[in-house]
Structure formats: C-alpha cells, structure tokens
C-alpha cells in the first residue's frame, strides 16, 4: 500500500505534467505493474497477480485511447497494434500463469519508455531553444489507474 506522502507526490506530478510527461508516467506505471505481476506470479499470489495484470491492461487501454490517429498516421496505427498485442500477452500470462508473456510485455514497454523519454527530451529542448511553451494538458475527464 502506498504512503500518503508518496500518493500526494504522485498526484501532484500527474496534475502538473504536460502531455509528454503524462505518457511517460503511464509507461512507468505499466512497468511497475508488470514487475509486481511477475513477483506475485513467483509467490503464487493469484489475486494480486491478476490485479497487477489488470492494472497494466487499464493503462494500455488508456494509452490506446489517447492516440490521435489523424495526426499520428502510421505511427499511431503501429502503436495501437502494439498495445493490442501487449494486451493479448497479458491475457495469456494471466490465464496460463506464465512469466514469458509478462517478460515480453516488460521488454516492449521498456523500449517504448526509452524511446518516448528520448523524444520528450528532444521536444522539450527544441521548445526551450525556440522560446515556446509545451502545450497545456487538455481538459478531460480524469482517469484513475489506481488499483
């Protein structure tokens, strides 16, 4: 269970984040959940493993919903297919109580996080050099990825 101080910090980080940072936080949250699922699988804690896998699924659904297919073109379509593939892996891991699909999902998410972080750094540097601000977080319904 998370401490109140950590939860307050996390809430503040999410509320003050720009869209680039929000995606990074979602990737990190998904990776944390995968790590937990793998640990619970080793411990034989079925309920906790399923909760962690479901949490990762919820994050992947949110990432897929956030894609802008008009502006993103082929990249957006590729990401949507990759998110769907990872969801299939998670279902397989949960039903078969198997670690390899979790490990593969973890590798894919790690690669995406690394690429996203590098892209976000480049965008931020370019915005700073140009003297422009990053776009504000659009107004939308809050999404809870807590479990």
C-alpha positions in Angstrom: 0.0 0.0 0.0 1.3 3.4 -0.9 2.0 6.0 1.8 0.0 9.2 1.8 3.1 11.3 1.2 4.1 9.2 -1.9 0.5 9.3 -3.2 0.4 13.1 -2.7 3.6 13.5 -4.6 2.4 11.3 -7.4 -0.9 13.2 -7.6 0.9 16.5 -7.8 3.3 15.1 -10.5 0.3 13.9 -12.6 -1.7 17.1 -12.2 1.2 19.4 -13.1 2.5 17.2 -16.0 2.4 18.2 -19.7 1.1 15.6 -22.2 4.5 14.2 -22.9 5.2 13.6 -19.2 1.7 12.0 -18.7 2.5 9.4 -21.3 5.9 8.7 -19.7 4.1 8.3 -16.3 1.7 5.8 -17.8 4.6 3.8 -19.3 6.3 3.8 -15.9 3.1 2.8 -14.1 2.6 -0.1 -16.6 6.2 -1.3 -16.0 5.7 -1.1 -12.2 2.5 -3.2 -12.5 4.3 -5.8 -14.7 7.1 -6.0 -12.2 4.5 -6.6 -9.4 2.7 -9.2 -11.5 5.9 -11.1 -12.1 6.7 -11.0 -8.4 3.2 -12.2 -7.5 3.4 -14.9 -10.0 6.6 -16.2 -8.4 4.9 -16.0 -5.0 1.8 -17.8 -6.2 -0.5 -14.9 -5.2 -3.1 -15.3 -7.9 -5.4 -12.5 -6.8 -2.5 -9.9 -6.6 -1.1 -11.1 -9.9 -4.4 -10.7 -11.6 -4.9 -7.3 -10.1 -1.4 -6.2 -11.3 -2.1 -7.5 -14.8 -5.5 -5.9 -14.9 -3.9 -2.6 -13.9 -1.4 -2.9 -16.7 -4.3 -3.6 -19.1 -6.1 -0.5 -18.0 -3.0 1.6 -18.7 -2.6 0.1 -22.1 -6.3 0.8 -22.9 -5.8 4.5 -21.8 -2.7 4.7 -23.9 -4.6 3.3 -26.9 -7.5 5.7 -26.3 -5.1 8.7 -26.2 -3.8 8.1 -29.7 -4.6 10.7 -32.3 -4.9 8.6 -35.5 -5.5 11.6 -37.7 -2.3 13.4 -36.7 -0.3 10.3 -35.8 -0.8 8.4 -39.1 1.1 5.2 -39.4 3.0 5.6 -36.1 -0.4 5.9 -34.3 -1.7 2.8 -36.0 1.5 0.9 -35.2 1.3 1.8 -31.5 -2.4 0.8 -31.4 -1.4 -2.6 -32.8 1.5 -2.9 -30.3 -0.8 -2.0 -27.4 -3.3 -4.7 -28.6 -0.6 -7.2 -28.9 0.6 -6.5 -25.3 -2.9 -6.9 -24.1 -3.0 -10.3 -25.7 0.2 -11.2 -24.0 -1.2 -10.1 -20.6 -4.3 -12.2 -21.1 -2.1 -15.2 -22.0 0.1 -14.6 -18.9 -2.9 -14.4 -16.6 -4.8 -17.4 -18.0 -1.7 -19.7 -18.2 0.0 -18.3 -15.1 3.1 -17.9 -17.2 6.1 -15.5 -16.9 7.4 -15.3 -20.5 4.5 -13.2 -21.8 5.0 -10.8 -18.9 8.7 -10.6 -19.6 8.0 -9.9 -23.3 5.5 -7.2 -22.4 8.0 -5.7 -19.9 10.7 -5.6 -22.7 8.3 -3.9 -25.1 7.2 -1.3 -22.5 10.8 -0.6 -21.6 11.7 0.0 -25.2 8.7 2.3 -25.6 9.5 4.2 -22.5 13.1 4.7 -23.5 12.1 5.9 -27.0 9.4 8.2 -25.5 11.7 9.7 -22.9 14.3 10.5 -25.6 11.6 12.0 -27.9 10.2 14.1 -25.0 13.7 15.4 -24.1 14.2 16.4 -27.8 10.8 18.2 -27.9 11.5 19.9 -24.6 14.9 21.1 -25.7 13.6 22.3 -29.1 10.8 24.2 -27.3 13.2 25.8 -24.8 15.5 26.8 -27.7 12.7 28.3 -29.6 11.3 30.0 -26.5 7.9 28.4 -26.8 5.9 26.5 -24.3 4.8 23.0 -24.4 1.1 22.6 -25.0 -1.1 22.6 -21.9 -2.8 19.4 -20.7 -6.1 19.3 -22.4 -9.2 19.4 -20.3 -10.7 15.9 -20.0 -12.2 13.5 -17.5 -9.7 12.3 -15.0 -8.7 8.7 -15.4 -7.7 6.6 -12.4 -5.2 3.9 -12.9 -5.1 3.0 -9.2 -6.0 -0.4 -8.1 
